[in-house]
Amino acid sequence: MLRPIIEITKEMREVFSHYELTKKELKRTEELIDKIENQKITISVIGQFKRGKSMLVNSILGDKILPIGIVPVTAVVTTIEYGEKAATVRFDNGIIKEIPFEDMAEYINEQSNTDNHLGVRQVAVYSPSDFLQGGITLVDTPGVGSVHQKNTDEAYAFVKESDAVIFMLSVDSPINQIEVEFLKNAKEFASKFYFVVNKIDTIDNDDLNDYMAYCTDLIKRLMDVDNIQIFAVSAKKNIGVEELKAAVRHDCETTVREIIEQSAGLKMKDIGASALSQIMLYRTTLQMTGKQFEFTFDELSKTFDDLRKEAEDYCEHFRSNPKMLEAKLNDIKNKLSYEVSRLFRIDYYYDISSVDFYRGGKVDEEGRRDLREDFMKAVNDIFSELENTIKSVFMFKEENTFTVTQRIYDVNKLTRRLIRLRTELERTPKEQAAIDANRKPEFKPVNCD
């Protein structure tokens, strides 16, 4: 039978605790264990911009907590938990600031905090709404697909933190490719979905029925399921919202552990892939001869130099263009990933994600922002992380042969355990049943005395 996900997750925590290489994966795993043990569920409201996400959150909570408007409003992720009314802002630099509740829009609102120039990482809101009792965290995310690419990146990033998703659609436009891609990404990390069709007060019943049938059929095919939960609502007029709330509350009261554990299993696959990439690099480097190591490290150093020169030339031309610099940084990650894979003969991946060059930088004599220093720091940080991993192996290779051999043995053992655990995570109940059926029975010796 399938092992409980908490057992697999704790075993992976123990695996990650052996090496500094997997400290990031260890932290993510510990956070998942805390969620499972304390049944903390994160429900994110996600979707394309102007679908009415913030208004729906306000309607669910029965209070006008979040700012709403005619243009894209939400600029940063906003979490809402149960408690006395309060709000805090967490900035990128780690500072946490408590703010008056009525000032919250200055940090959340796209018009007040354009492209998140204030450097807000997240806004945490506390509300006495009954809906939030029992460990629910409701999350309002920026909309995808607007001209503000930063908002799209923030929404995609937070999907990884979600256990359940309220996926917003609206009757004023059909499901588009942006929403399809976003949904595909979300199903890799969240285990429970509630689909909401908003703005039903703007069309007649016949058109609504046609739209709901179209959405239901398309979503079932996209999700590869036979049934979905879909709700027709008007967040503005509070129509249909109680049915959505009742469904969510029912699941949180009856199947919350199952939802969180299934979500944790999806997330552990991603964590495991990241860890394996680091461990495989470490293992391959340890097994190199001295000459192989020197040659490979020299080649990698040349790659660093070439990419650094390329980056310096590039940022001379685009010193004031944050989007071009962000794209170039991801291009450098791709090139470095290719070189590592070629030199070490392993699969090695970098996250291709948003890097914020929208704020900071110096202002030149013409009044333009000069982002060269920020960009080159980000480039050098990528090189330094990889270089430090290689150098840490080099230090061990300087020790005696027995120590190196033992370390290779330990890393090989660690790799086998991690691969086994990832395979176990990906196994379906049907596949596990077949394994159990074919497993030979264990015979224990019987003491006849």
C-alpha angles and dihedrals in degrees: 000000000000114000117237111267091236089063093050092045092051091049090051089050088055090049093050093047092070099073140037086225092076100041092118091051090046091056093049091048093051090052090053092050090052091052093050096046095045096035094233108169124196115206113188126197105216139166145102121324118277095022090121100255097148092045090051091051090052090049093049092050094042092231138090095244104140127055116250132188150156093267129051103294113171111083101166138030112273120198121198122199135171117276146088112320109280142127135210132186123217112202128205090251091061098256116137117204128188111221136189109268092237091056094058094101091064089069101033101038117094090214093054097036101034113194085351092282089165090069097238114172096185142338117225117203128188121206133177091223112142089223091071097053118115100043102304118151111193115200130200111202131194114263121257125231102036125122087264100086091181089066091053091050092051091051093050091048094053094051086079089064096051125104096180130018134210099204112203126215129162136208094237092079137019122248107284136198093265090059092044092054092045091051092050089052093047095052089060090068112018123068102195129052133190113186117209126193107200136197095039089152089074098064137046125257096258093054090044092053091050092049094047092050091049093049094045094052094045095046093048089055093046092048093039092229136125097227138027135184108241127172130196109216146161106212089186094056096029093241117156094358094113090058090053092047092049092052093049094046091048091054092046090053098044111025106018094121091051092050093048094045093049089048091048090052091055092048093048090059089059092044091049093052091052092049094047090054091057095041094049090053090049093048095047092050092049091055095053122107118241093260093046090050094050093047093048094045090050090050091049091049089053089051089052090051094047094047092044091053090046090051093048092051092046097050090051087068099037102033092133099039111089095182093053091047091049091051091049092051090055089047088055090050090053093049093047091048090053092050093049090049091049097046098041098030094231136111108262124177138185123202108254099216145142117288113194114235092149095101136035124036130114126280114238128214091273092055095254124130115254108211098172095107093049092047096049091048089056090048094049091047089059091051093045094053092054094040092052091053091053093045092051088058091048090058091055091048088059090063125085121294094253092056093049092046091050091049091050089051091050093048092048089051090048091050093051091050092049093048090049092051093048089050089050091051091053094048117109122221089250092053091047091050090054090051092049091049092053095043113113114240117253116238117206121202113254121220106226096184 
